[in-house]
Amino acid sequence: MADTNNRQALVSLEGICKYFNVGPGKTLKAVDGITMNIYKGETLGVVGESGCGKSTLGRVVMGIYHPTKGKISYSGKEVDLKKTKDRFEYSKKAQIVFQDPYASLNPRMTVGDIIAEGMEIHNMYDKAKRQQRVYELLETVGLNKEHANRFPHEFSGGQRQRIGIARALAIEPEFLVCDEPISALDVSIQSQVINLLKELQERLGLTYMFIAHDLNIVKYISDRIAVMYLGNLVEMADSDELYTHTLHPYSQALLASVPIPDPDREAQKKARVLSGDVPSPINPKPGCKFAGRCPHATDRCRAETPALREVRPHHFVACHLVEKEG
């Protein structure tokens, strides 16, 4: 785990928004004003319900989507993703591991060509060295060099995800966005992929933005955790701190939904069921987006959008009802 007390920001987001026009006078606010740092050598877990904007945020960070507003900085330098040169240079430092290992690999290319493609685009090495690098990467992710001449359909889901990881590592990036990289895999394979990612991080000094639904996995792999709700950050803290001092009502409900692997304790656990429906992200109303489902909401919550504030050391919460300690 990275020491985030010695905080050197690798990726910085400032006021990042991503809006989509979905009809006359209708704007879907998938990501709505995200400001945060991702520190060098750490794993930042991003969690939340389906549709909260996690994957959209990851794609904005990668430059797959251009932000509607806000700016992205890498190692203190702003990245203008609309400029071809900036985007090209940034893509060598930041790569993504996609959720679906079936759809993210070109079925018409061999595994060797898939992994080597990034090296060719960035004009890295000669042909012989690229081939050697492909073999090295396959062995790094637990496959064999004989696999280089096969096609993606000849592999299992876990093996395909390993190929996706090898492709992401091919151009020697410093930062990886892992967009739900285990959700499409069997449970028996998930732990293998997670342990592989942790091993690679320690060996190569990588920094991860790890997007996932499984809160137990996120706790295991992450140094810090950011909780999203309808395009907004509602809470962010060190992993252990978030689990032991959960402050936002939504985060509390989210963590309460995690099954306990002990039948007796699980049976005694008090359910925390949220009432109401998730509001639409299209033209959202003013105020806290969670107010309609929060059992503690006040008139202020419904009228005024809460800012993300530091209420404990390195613990940030967007809630009017949480007081700053000390």
Buried (B, 14 or more C-beta within 10 A) or exposed (E): BBEBEEEEBBBBBBEBBBBBEEEEEEBBBBBBBBBBBBBBBBBBBBBBBEEBBBBBBBBBBBBBBEBBEBBBBBBEEEBEBEEEEBBEBBBBBBBBBBBBBBEBBEEEBBBBBBBBBBBBEBEBBEEEEBBEBBBEBBEBBBBEBEBBEBBBEEBEBBBBBBBBBBBBBBBBBBBBBBBBBBBBBEEEBBEBBBEBBBEBBEEEEBBBBBBBBBBEBBBBBBBBBBBBBBBBBBBBBBBEBBBEEBBBBBBEBBBBBBEEEEEEEEEEBEEEEBEEEBBEBEEBEEBBBBBBBBEEBEEEBBEBBBEBBEBBEEBBBBBBBBEEEE
